[in-house]
Amino acid sequence: MSEYSKGWKYIVWVGGCDDYFFTYKEAKEHYDQWIEKGYDDLFLTKLLPDNEEEILHTTQKEKNDDWRRQTNHAWIMQKNW
């Protein structure tokens, strides 16, 4: 069973570690708290039903094309696990 089908809709990535959230509000609050603490390797992503993630916010100035592709003006992360 995927995280999406369990009800998780958003992920905050902090330096490669993931925290899952049911609502955007919770995820955004968590994301902002990490920024306030001085972290600069952050992503807030939305889980999609097809096992991909749409990047909603990031502190990264450049996107790494090796693991992301641009689709319909939204950055999508491919999950390969």
Contacts in CASP RR format, 6 or more apart in sequence:
PFRMAT RR
TARGET T0000
AUTHOR 0000-0000-0000
METHOD contacts of the structure
MODEL  1
MSEYSKGWKYIVWVGGCDDYFFTYKEAKEHYDQWIEKGYDDLFLTKLLPD
NEEEILHTTQKEKNDDWRRQTNHAWIMQKNW
2 51 0 8 1.000
3 20 0 8 1.000
3 47 0 8 1.000
4 47 0 8 1.000
4 48 0 8 1.000
4 49 0 8 1.000
4 51 0 8 1.000
7 22 0 8 1.000
8 20 0 8 1.000
8 21 0 8 1.000
8 22 0 8 1.000
8 47 0 8 1.000
9 21 0 8 1.000
9 22 0 8 1.000
9 23 0 8 1.000
9 24 0 8 1.000
9 46 0 8 1.000
9 47 0 8 1.000
10 20 0 8 1.000
10 21 0 8 1.000
10 22 0 8 1.000
10 23 0 8 1.000
10 24 0 8 1.000
10 26 0 8 1.000
10 27 0 8 1.000
10 44 0 8 1.000
10 45 0 8 1.000
10 46 0 8 1.000
10 47 0 8 1.000
10 56 0 8 1.000
11 18 0 8 1.000
11 19 0 8 1.000
11 20 0 8 1.000
11 21 0 8 1.000
11 27 0 8 1.000
11 43 0 8 1.000
11 44 0 8 1.000
11 45 0 8 1.000
11 47 0 8 1.000
11 53 0 8 1.000
12 18 0 8 1.000
12 19 0 8 1.000
12 21 0 8 1.000
12 27 0 8 1.000
12 30 0 8 1.000
12 31 0 8 1.000
12 34 0 8 1.000
12 42 0 8 1.000
12 43 0 8 1.000
12 44 0 8 1.000
13 42 0 8 1.000
13 43 0 8 1.000
13 44 0 8 1.000
13 45 0 8 1.000
14 34 0 8 1.000
14 39 0 8 1.000
14 41 0 8 1.000
14 42 0 8 1.000
15 39 0 8 1.000
15 41 0 8 1.000
15 42 0 8 1.000
16 41 0 8 1.000
19 30 0 8 1.000
21 27 0 8 1.000
21 30 0 8 1.000
24 46 0 8 1.000
24 56 0 8 1.000
27 44 0 8 1.000
28 44 0 8 1.000
28 57 0 8 1.000
31 42 0 8 1.000
31 44 0 8 1.000
31 57 0 8 1.000
34 42 0 8 1.000
35 42 0 8 1.000
35 59 0 8 1.000
39 59 0 8 1.000
40 59 0 8 1.000
41 59 0 8 1.000
41 60 0 8 1.000
42 57 0 8 1.000
42 58 0 8 1.000
42 59 0 8 1.000
42 60 0 8 1.000
43 55 0 8 1.000
43 57 0 8 1.000
43 58 0 8 1.000
43 59 0 8 1.000
43 60 0 8 1.000
43 77 0 8 1.000
44 55 0 8 1.000
44 56 0 8 1.000
44 57 0 8 1.000
44 58 0 8 1.000
45 53 0 8 1.000
45 54 0 8 1.000
45 55 0 8 1.000
45 56 0 8 1.000
45 77 0 8 1.000
46 53 0 8 1.000
46 54 0 8 1.000
46 56 0 8 1.000
47 53 0 8 1.000
48 54 0 8 1.000
48 76 0 8 1.000
51 79 0 8 1.000
52 76 0 8 1.000
52 77 0 8 1.000
52 78 0 8 1.000
52 79 0 8 1.000
53 76 0 8 1.000
53 77 0 8 1.000
53 79 0 8 1.000
54 74 0 8 1.000
54 75 0 8 1.000
54 76 0 8 1.000
54 77 0 8 1.000
55 63 0 8 1.000
55 68 0 8 1.000
55 74 0 8 1.000
55 75 0 8 1.000
55 76 0 8 1.000
55 77 0 8 1.000
58 75 0 8 1.000
63 70 0 8 1.000
63 75 0 8 1.000
67 77 0 8 1.000
67 78 0 8 1.000
68 75 0 8 1.000
68 76 0 8 1.000
68 77 0 8 1.000
68 78 0 8 1.000
69 75 0 8 1.000
69 76 0 8 1.000
69 78 0 8 1.000
70 76 0 8 1.000
END
